[in-house]
Amino acid sequence: MEQKSFKIGSATVDYYFDGSLSQLRELAEKKTTVLLTDEHVFEAHGKKLKGWNTIVLKPGEAYKVQATVDSVIGQLIELGADRGWTLVGMGGGVITDLAGYIASVFLRGIRFGFVPTTLLALVDASIGGKNGIDVGVYKNMIGTIRQPAFILQDTSLLRSLPDAEWRSGFAEVIKHAAIKDAQLFRELESGSAAFYKRNKTALSELVQRNTLLKTRIVLSDETEQGERRLLNFGHTLGHALENQYELTHGEAISIGMAFAAKLSQERLRFKEAERLTALLEKYGLPTEAVYKKEKVIPVLARDKKKAGASVNFILLQRIGKAVIEPISLRELNELI
Ligand SMILES: NC(=O)c1ccc[n+]([C@@H]2O[C@H](COP(=O)([O-])OP(=O)(O)OC[C@H]3O[C@@H](n4cnc5c(N)ncnc54)[C@H](O)[C@@H]3O)[C@@H](O)[C@H]2O)c1
């Protein structure tokens, strides 16, 4: 296990790379810690959680809502949790978002940490301190920016991860490569999902590289005033689709990235749209979808990245170089 600490804003976050769930004991006191997880994770790994206070939620994005927050807070009160307790989110991005948000508002903030159990949560959702919940079709409408005390990475937990969730994680990995790391993009082109799944060292390196890439962006812009917005590549259309159609987060942003690549081609003479769609497809991700414009445009118009009558779209100049471009809602209406 390798440990690195980062000072993000006023907080220090301890990252444990290539670690093991059994090391959680060293990071949190059993008696004063609650593990928040979901039924799928508990089914696969519950045996390793003996002796920990555990709250097990129903799995899925549909539960990343206020009703779940209320129920978890009720259970924390029943368990006697006070300001000295720690909440650990052990799960995918839904669980880490819920845990980070609940720990930030319960008693005006208690200590929290993450044990991410999906590729997506390892490389993205657990990093950066942005945690929130959905309101109807609007993704992450309510939330906080507050850093976890620790992130414990154990890639062996991914052994139980279904294929669709691997694909979802690769969407964020490809996003990182497209916006920031042309070398990683080439590596992904010569690798494959099957290669990373069976090669533990390659997987750990991939996770660490992506973790550090996102962390560097967050370090330069914790509150998303500039650089951090680049991480929204593919998310503007992706979020508008995700909660209206039966798509995983990764599938939705994959479609969003393919759309943003075409927009980049038209507006910035980006020449590698086909290279990006080919890579997404190589990792089993969709690049097109049939959807109703009338359903998508009103959600886009409420996007958090909206500024006046324009939406700040993230476009590519080339692989590894993303930029922010305001695009008017009128123009989007014509382009979609
Ligand atoms: N806060 C952020 O910066 C940030 C960034 C990216 C995504 N997100 C959020 O993350 C969420 C998506 O994350 P996700 O794809 O991890 O979703 P998720 O938490 O719903 O997990 C996906 C599925 O995999 C199951 N699962 C998780 N770990 C497993 C394991 N080890 N074995 C078997 N099954 C397992 C879950 O039960 C669920 O069914 C979205 O809500 C998105 O908004 C947040």
The ligand as a Gaussian input file, in Angstrom:
#p B3LYP/6-31G(d) Opt

LIG

0 1
 N      -18.975000      13.420000      -6.857000
 C      -18.377000      13.351000      -8.010000
 O      -17.403000      14.055000      -8.282000
 C      -18.890000      12.363000      -9.024000
 C      -18.152000      12.109000     -10.182000
 C      -18.618000      11.145000     -11.073000
 C      -19.809000      10.483000     -10.816000
 N      -20.496000      10.773000      -9.687000
 C      -21.761000      10.080000      -9.396000
 O      -21.497000       8.688000      -9.303000
 C      -22.679000       7.966000      -9.633000
 C      -22.313000       6.834000     -10.545000
 O      -21.375000       6.016000      -9.900000
 P      -21.370000       4.430000     -10.077000
 O      -21.452000       4.108000     -11.518000
 O      -20.253000       3.915000      -9.274000
 O      -22.805000       4.072000      -9.474000
 P      -23.400000       3.125000      -8.352000
 O      -22.967000       3.508000      -7.021000
 O      -24.862000       3.095000      -8.641000
 O      -22.787000       1.683000      -8.685000
 C      -23.144000       1.022000      -9.850000
 C      -23.735000      -0.371000      -9.554000
 O      -22.684000      -1.242000      -9.160000
 C      -22.995000      -1.871000      -7.922000
 N      -21.728000      -2.122000      -7.260000
 C      -20.881000      -1.213000      -6.729000
 N      -19.742000      -1.788000      -6.352000
 C      -19.854000      -3.095000      -6.627000
 C      -18.994000      -4.218000      -6.472000
 N      -17.740000      -4.079000      -6.029000
 N      -19.456000      -5.437000      -6.845000
 C      -20.712000      -5.577000      -7.363000
 N      -21.543000      -4.551000      -7.564000
 C      -21.125000      -3.333000      -7.206000
 C      -23.934000      -0.917000      -7.233000
 O      -24.726000      -1.566000      -6.282000
 C      -24.745000      -0.405000      -8.429000
 O      -25.740000      -1.347000      -8.746000
 C      -23.638000       8.968000     -10.228000
 O      -24.625000       9.286000      -9.281000
 C      -22.772000      10.181000     -10.493000
 O      -23.492000      11.399000     -10.438000
 C      -20.065000      11.688000      -8.795000

